[in-house]
């Protein structure tokens, strides 16, 4: 019997109907699924959250990794999510619906799999890249480490960095893009397949181990283009009429050589994409003028997408000159925040663009993928109605995109626009948004750089005398494993099903166990393990004024790791102490120093959905004052070591060099505000992870922390090069991470000793600390105990070797 694909019948209608109960022809087995379109609105979405409204993908992945479910079950959850997303977009009236934006881990890793660019250590022998190899690249396994993970531009999403060199052999090894296009088409939904563009893929890669840093990654362009051509050919054969290439690196400061690579790549692809509409999508910032000139001149390109939220200056370039005949995908709906769009303002912008490109060439779009925002406001049952009226999550942004497209086509929904205008008026006039005392305190910060009174070398001497730590001291970053039982206790307390007394008793017992374990392991500076904390930002936001919290506002950070960013909707202050009780309790359990653990103002800012009605630096200064109060209360309570994490400081760095110094000035100043008044004997630590810090090392030094612990091992010790080749001298404590905590792999003592020895070639032993890359929250105790044991053993061996070599 012959199987015929379902037919998509279009009558240019905005209504759609399906007939799931109509019997299929028994001879031809035609699945009956019709969709009628009276008039398609010119609307598009760059991408959509893949985790599911209730984190369905997270739980399916972790079940699969734990061996509790099989690959077929994981595929089923993933397929259900994709189908639900496509149908939701179709029902919302989106015309250009993306496919291949779903990923089991990361879209850049998906591209690595597509290109067969699997590092040799994973033992891949060709063929289709399966789950074993795919997840080993992402997470490592018992015998080999994971690939490097770093921040995706200036977001809190992380991607897996490709490792490439002259020896890399490319082959078409994952047909995911084609399979997902066919999957959607079988539902009667014609999608726009999305690929990470070839030039951005290479520019986001790094030279493989053993390949010189001078190696030109772009020299591999002609080796990967044949595979892109194969993918395009299969998509055309499957019936695709559009294809989207994401080239976000175009917003960076690129030299002429890199810009020429785009010209070359799309000229080479021109014949392959003939007959297809090609969309080049850019996002996250303005395009520099030379990049704009490059992208608008690309061969074989039908349409260009621009971020007109974070790239408002691009509007001037478009209005000055836009190539006739090309579609403009105007990203006017913010894909990175949760505030309702100002529809009247966006419509005005779109109408102005209509005059430039023509009515039939303008498409309303999101500024970037909605991956970076929460999924659906409908699932929020605890936010008050006024605040909810100010917000739009991914599902609501679909309606905003369609509402703007309808208005452009002469079908403006007046009720929708009136409700939007009323919500904006409510937010502007609401008394809950402004706190006059906070405004006054923030204004008073101007005129001081808030540096500690004594230089760091003098402070370290005073701290050494007080703390009496050994050379090369050991510590951890903060969190210990969050077991299912621990999460259950927090949930029950939040739901008021257990008493405060029972909750405190349970958390106290957990802290006692963590303290005892660290003492048994002989770690020098302890942490209390943070059992009372759900998230390093949410925990503090819940205790600060000006923050609101969601129930299901989850956003993917990497793989199965999701975060629930707080919403900063008004001026920020600290009503009472937040951590003193637990830190003081933990210190009473040991004679060793116990770190007070805080999240810094810049990280709280960058990992929240931030109000957009005042400059970000003003909000950051408000948070800094709140953390300053907490630091001083911890010091009064007898806590002599206080860590103020700034994991996200680098993440907020603007993509354009011309804007970076202003950000670094106020970000570093905010950190210094938090600890400017403490005594010399109080040791201030900070922690940073999963970004490239080498280019901001001067600003890190200017933070004036006594000790900085920083991710190092997963990035293949890239940090050390700034001291080795860059000649940077760091005169304070430094703890480059000695093992990757995002992998279940347990490093050996010998491996850690080797890392410590490399560090000692560029760092003075009196400044060196030994610690993991990051917190241990996501790991299991069966992994943590042997890893930390090996870490401490390595530090002790290093001390012995130092003593022997004196």
C-alpha angles and dihedrals in degrees: 000000000000118000114215122195117242113266125239108216115194125195096166094259132151089210123081131198132185129192106203094165097051106112117248120234103270093212099048098028093220111177103227110226119140129179121188121200117195094183127353116220117222096249133138141176120208093211142324137229110275101194096081130242092280098031092264093159093052093055093044092051095048091047089052093047090050091052093245094119136024135240093262091057091048090050090051094054090047093049092049090051093050093048091048092050095048092048091047091054092046092049090049089058099251109159101192104048116184124228130188089042089109114093136177089219117344138347094228090053087050088056091049088054091047090053094044089235093150114155111243094242090075092065095231111169100190135269124091113346105244134198095271094059094034095054092040089059090049101041108012122232138235093291108029135038126244124258117266117281122205141164120288101238108297097335133100090244115106127212132198108250114230116233110216139171144148089284094056110115115206126208136159098265108154126045093186095124092054094041093053092047089053091046091057093043090054086061091053093256117126108207140188107243111223124213130179100248118251096241096047089047091058095042089052092051130086134218111270120248110289093024114113119251088237091065110120109232089194088065085077093060095100089050095057099038093076089060092049087052090053091051092048091049092052092047091051090049089051090056104261114158097181133038127187122211112194108215103169094156087077088082091061127090098269128179123230092264092058093044090051088057089066091051091049095045097052093042087056091048094045098096092042093054093045107131092025129097106236122206119194107202123202128179151162099054149012118297113242111240094253092050089048090052090049098049095044090054098049116131120243093013118135101180143015127207122210134189102235094176100061091017102053093143089064086073090072091053091050094047091049095050135351123168111256116244097024123116117241115214101202113206100206099141111081113243094186106053138047102229119119113258118254092239096189092052092046092047090052090052091048093049090053090051090048088064090055104043103021132254096271095050100053120096123184112228146161120269091242138335114318086228086103097060135064119275112238134357089205089077092059108098100161103054113098117248096247093055092043089055088061094054141078124185124191095285091050091047089060088060091047091052091049093043090055092046091051091050090052090052092052097260100106114174100224094190091052092050094045092053090049093051091048091052092052091048090050092052094048093051101036113121090211091072100066132055110187094200091055091048091053093047092049093049089053091062092074116102098037131082091204100225123164113260096242130051120252098254092057091046092051090053091052091047093049090054092050101039098035093204123174121249111279094019121204128228141149128237100248121273127076125199115306102220125202089250091054092050089048091054092051091048092050092049092049089050090048092238091126127042125252088246092056091045094051090047092053094047091046090054090050092051090049090053092049092047091048092049092051091049090050089050089048096234110171105215113033137207128205092232097240096251091160093058128091096186134354092244103029092053092060096037090057089061098043125079117242095045130108127192136214131215097215104011092128123161126190115248097175136327107331093342111112131178130201105217116209118236114240103205103157145013113314129231139152113245094188143346115300109191107015097097095055096039092050091048092050093048090053089061096061144033091219121091112276117206119229104223122217136161113233125239096249092052093047087051097046094045095050134074096253128211111258098205097084134031114283092234091060090055090046092054089052091054090046091058091051092051090046089060090051093049091053092048091051090051091050088051091059100261106146099182119051124181118203106189118216097176092149102045094106092042093067094054109124114247094233117073093221090065100041104084094056090053094046092049095056095036094053091042089054091055093049091051090062096061106019094113102047124112123264090249093058107093115218117205129184132188134209131181149181103010136093104265100172094091093053099040092119090057091047089054089048090059084076096212118164093226131014123194113197139179111261116141101064091049088056093252093299089152093065091062091070089063095038103043099013095054092223115163116210115196100187136067115297129188112184106191115261099199140024113250095190091072125070088223116117113221118223124239089246092054092051092046088054090053092048091050090053089052092051090059090065105022129059111248091231089064100040123108127185118222143133121272094256146341121316098227096116097046132085124244088241087065099035099053098055093039093053091042090055090045093055092044089053092051091051091050090050090053091050091049092049092051091048092051096050 
